[in-house]
């Protein structure tokens, strides 16, 4: 779930496995998702791959 919220600068990335917390929820703020997207584009390590982003 991506929802509006604060930019914390904290996020995790993964590939083929959904990232979730202890209760099985996967969430991130839209602000942190945007930062993660730009960070991963700049790194260039995950091209043509599925990427999961979660807090």
N, C-alpha and C positions, 0 to 999 in steps of 0.2 A: 504494500500500500504506500503510495506517495501522497503526502498531504502537505499543505502549507505549514510552515513553522519556522523555527530559528535555524540559522546556519551555525552549526556546531563545529564543523571541520572534521568531525569524526564519522567515518564510514568504513565498511568492510567490502571487499570485492571477492567474487568467486566466479566459477565458470558453470559447470553443469549441475551443480547442486544448489537448491534454493537456500538462501541464508535466512535463518530465523532465530528468535530468542528462545528462552526456556519454555515458553508457552506455545511455541509453534507459530508465532506471529512474525511476519516479515514487513518491516516498515522503514521509512526514511522521509525526511522532510524534502520538499521540492528544492529547497535551497542547497542542501547537502548533495542531493542527486545531481544537480547542475554542476556543482564543483567536481564531483566524482567523474562525471562524463567528460568534462574538459581535461581533468588530470589524466584520465586514461587515454584520451585522444593525443595529448602531448607526449605521453610515454611511448605510445605506438607499439606496445607489447601485446596487446589483445586484439589485433586486427583480424577481421573475419572470424571472430569467435563470439559465442554467447557470453554475456557478462551480467552477473547479478550484483546489485548494489544494495546494501542494507546497513542500518545503524547497529 
